[in-house]
Amino acid sequence: MTEQIRPVPLADIIAQRIQTMILEGVLRPGERLTSERELAEKLGVSRPSLRAALALLEQKGLLITGKSGTVVARFLGPLVDPLAELLADDERTAADYFEYRRCIEAHASGLAALRATGPDRAAIHACLARMQAAHGAEDPTEEADCDVELHGLIYEAAHNVLLLHIMRVLGDLMRRGIFYNREQLYRRSGVRAMLLDQHLAIGSTVLAGDARAAEQAAAAHITFTCATIEDIRRDEMRMATSLRRIERQDLVADSAASARRG
């Protein structure tokens, strides 16, 4: 006797669809979903079925439902927070971060050049346009935000979900200032214009579908950023040493006064 085919519950189908969107990075950790009523309408399902689907995803730790609604869980939080504490006070962190990112980002850019879809290319093109427009502003904040967005769009265009989630974790650590101070980087004399040129080079080669050139542009950008951060840190160390030399007068007894007292 053949085994009977059992229909898949609608709630399971809905849950799988939302889970896939979380996996692909369409729905991001920390983002709040629309209201239950609106979400049910957009998905074309009943509210009881949607409610059951959300409960399934909450059991998996992918969603969190509270009084203010349903939020995509920061499911990598248990990894990110201890990692931030572990890396924060280690001098090797920045160098290791850039070494890792040089390898991964170059490869991701090459993949993006080969795999980017029409919507991916449109998003990258729009981000580059916003970056160029923001470059004329005295405050580099918006341009720096476009910087982060551009790299995120390239990870998305690479269409590798593991790479995407790992690099988002590193991006979260970077925003916390674990690896370096992005504001210092953008405010260093002459650096901002060079960063714009580098980002335009990465974006344009990805849009052109030139994988090799995209890899080279991304690697050159990371190498430059790493070298500039090291220069900033060396300058800070030199300044700190100079200031300590000035402050030494508060720590060392005056030799002439000591001789008179002797």
C-alpha positions in Angstrom: 0.0 0.0 0.0 1.4 3.4 -1.0 2.0 6.0 1.7 -0.6 8.7 1.8 0.5 12.2 1.0 -0.4 14.6 3.8 -1.0 18.2 3.1 1.5 20.6 4.6 -0.2 23.0 7.1 -0.5 26.5 5.8 1.2 27.8 9.0 4.3 25.8 8.1 4.4 27.2 4.5 4.1 30.8 5.8 6.8 30.1 8.4 9.1 28.7 5.8 8.6 31.8 3.5 9.4 34.2 6.3 12.4 32.1 7.4 13.8 32.1 3.9 13.5 35.9 3.9 15.5 36.0 7.2 18.1 33.6 5.8 18.5 35.7 2.6 18.9 38.9 4.6 15.7 40.4 3.2 14.4 40.7 6.8 17.2 41.8 9.1 17.8 41.3 12.8 16.2 44.1 14.8 13.6 45.0 12.1 10.0 45.2 13.2 7.4 43.5 11.0 4.3 45.3 10.0 1.1 44.7 12.0 -0.4 41.3 12.0 -3.4 42.5 10.0 -1.2 44.2 7.3 1.2 41.2 7.1 -1.7 38.8 6.7 -3.1 40.9 3.9 0.3 41.2 2.1 0.9 37.5 2.3 -2.7 36.7 1.3 -3.3 34.4 4.4 -5.6 34.4 7.3 -4.6 36.0 10.6 -4.9 32.7 12.6 -2.6 30.9 10.1 -0.1 33.8 10.2 -0.2 33.9 14.0 0.6 30.2 14.1 3.5 30.7 11.7 4.9 33.5 13.8 4.7 31.3 16.9 6.7 28.6 15.1 9.4 31.1 14.2 9.4 32.4 17.7 10.0 28.9 19.0 13.0 28.7 16.6 14.4 31.9 18.1 14.1 33.8 14.8 11.3 36.2 15.9 10.4 37.9 19.1 6.8 39.0 19.8 6.0 41.5 22.4 3.5 44.3 23.2 5.1 46.5 20.5 4.8 43.9 17.8 7.0 41.2 16.2 10.7 41.8 15.6 13.3 39.8 13.8 15.5 38.4 16.6 19.1 39.3 16.8 19.8 35.6 16.7 23.6 36.1 16.4 23.6 38.4 19.5 24.8 35.5 21.8 27.9 35.4 19.6 28.4 39.1 18.9 28.2 40.5 22.4 30.9 38.1 23.9 33.0 38.5 20.8 32.9 42.3 21.2 34.1 42.0 24.8 36.8 39.5 23.7 38.2 41.7 20.9 37.8 45.2 22.4 41.1 45.3 24.4 43.4 43.3 22.1 45.8 45.3 20.0 45.9 42.6 17.3 42.2 43.0 16.6 42.3 45.7 13.9 45.1 44.1 11.9 43.5 40.7 12.0 40.1 42.2 11.0 41.6 43.9 8.0 43.5 40.8 7.0 40.3 38.7 7.1 38.3 41.4 5.4 40.8 41.9 2.6 40.4 38.2 1.6 36.6 38.0 2.1 35.7 41.4 0.6 37.7 40.9 -2.5 36.1 37.6 -3.1 32.6 39.0 -2.3 33.1 41.8 -4.8 34.1 39.4 -7.5 31.0 37.3 -6.8 28.8 40.4 -6.8 30.2 41.3 -10.3 29.2 37.9 -11.5 25.9 37.4 -9.7 24.3 40.8 -9.2 20.7 40.9 -10.4 19.0 43.9 -11.9 17.6 45.1 -8.5 21.1 44.5 -6.9 22.7 46.7 -9.5 20.0 49.4 -9.2 20.6 49.5 -5.4 24.4 49.8 -5.8 24.0 52.5 -8.4 21.6 54.5 -6.2 24.0 54.2 -3.2 26.9 55.4 -5.2 24.9 58.4 -6.4 24.0 59.3 -2.7 27.6 58.9 -1.7 28.7 61.3 -4.4 26.0 63.8 -3.4 27.0 63.6 0.3 30.7 64.1 -0.5 30.1 67.8 -1.0 28.8 68.2 2.6 31.2 69.4 5.3 30.0 66.8 7.7 31.1 63.3 6.4 28.5 61.4 8.5 26.1 60.7 5.6 28.9 59.7 3.2 30.3 57.4 5.9 26.8 55.8 6.3 26.7 55.3 2.5 30.1 53.6 2.8 28.7 51.0 5.2 25.6 50.6 3.0 27.6 50.1 -0.2 29.6 47.2 1.4 26.4 45.7 2.7 24.8 45.8 -0.8 27.9 44.1 -2.3 27.6 41.3 0.2 24.0 41.0 -0.7 24.8 41.0 -4.4 27.3 38.2 -3.8 24.3 35.9 -3.0 26.1 33.9 -0.4 24.0 33.8 2.7 26.8 32.6 5.0 29.1 35.4 3.9 26.2 37.9 4.3 25.5 37.1 7.9 29.1 36.8 8.9 29.9 40.2 7.4 26.9 41.8 9.0 28.2 40.6 12.4 31.6 42.2 11.6 29.7 45.3 10.5 27.9 45.5 13.8 31.2 45.3 15.6 32.7 48.0 13.4 29.8 50.3 14.2 30.6 49.8 17.9 34.1 51.1 17.2 35.7 47.7 18.1 38.1 47.7 15.1 38.6 51.4 14.4 37.0 54.8 14.6 35.3 55.4 11.3 34.8 59.2 12.0 38.5 59.6 12.5 39.1 57.9 9.2 36.8 60.2 7.3 38.1 63.4 9.0 41.8 62.7 8.2 43.1 65.2 5.7 42.9 64.0 2.1 41.5 60.6 3.0 37.8 61.3 2.3 38.4 62.0 -1.4 40.5 58.9 -1.8 37.8 56.8 -0.1 35.2 58.1 -2.5 37.4 57.2 -5.5 37.9 53.7 -4.1 34.2 53.1 -3.5 33.4 54.4 -7.0 36.0 52.0 -8.4 34.5 49.0 -6.5 30.9 49.9 -7.4 31.7 50.6 -11.1 33.6 47.4 -11.6 30.8 45.4 -9.9 28.2 47.1 -12.1 30.4 46.4 -15.2 30.5 42.7 -14.3 34.3 42.7 -14.2 35.0 40.2 -11.4 38.8 40.5 -11.5 38.8 44.3 -11.4 36.2 44.3 -8.6 38.4 42.0 -6.5 41.4 44.2 -7.1 39.5 47.4 -6.3 38.2 45.9 -3.1 41.5 44.6 -2.0 43.2 47.9 -2.7 40.5 49.7 -0.7 41.0 47.5 2.4 44.8 47.8 2.2 44.5 51.6 2.0 42.1 51.7 4.9 44.2 49.5 7.1 47.4 51.6 6.4 45.5 54.8 7.1 44.2 53.5 10.4 47.7 52.4 11.4 49.0 55.9 10.5 46.2 57.5 12.7 47.1 55.2 15.6 50.8 56.0 15.3 50.0 59.7 15.3 47.9 59.2 18.4 50.7 57.4 20.2 53.2 60.1 19.3 50.9 62.8 20.6 50.3 60.8 23.8 54.0 60.6 24.3 54.5 64.3 23.7 51.7 65.1 26.2 53.3 62.8 28.8 56.6 64.7 28.4 54.8 67.9 29.1 53.1 66.5 32.1 56.3 65.1 33.6 56.8 68.4 35.4 54.0 67.4 37.7 55.6 64.1 38.5 59.3 65.0 38.9 60.7 67.0 41.7 62.6 70.3 40.7 66.3 69.5 41.0 67.3 73.1 42.0 64.6 73.2 44.7 65.6 69.8 45.9 69.3 70.9 46.2 68.3 74.0 48.2 66.3 71.9 50.6 69.2 69.5 50.9 
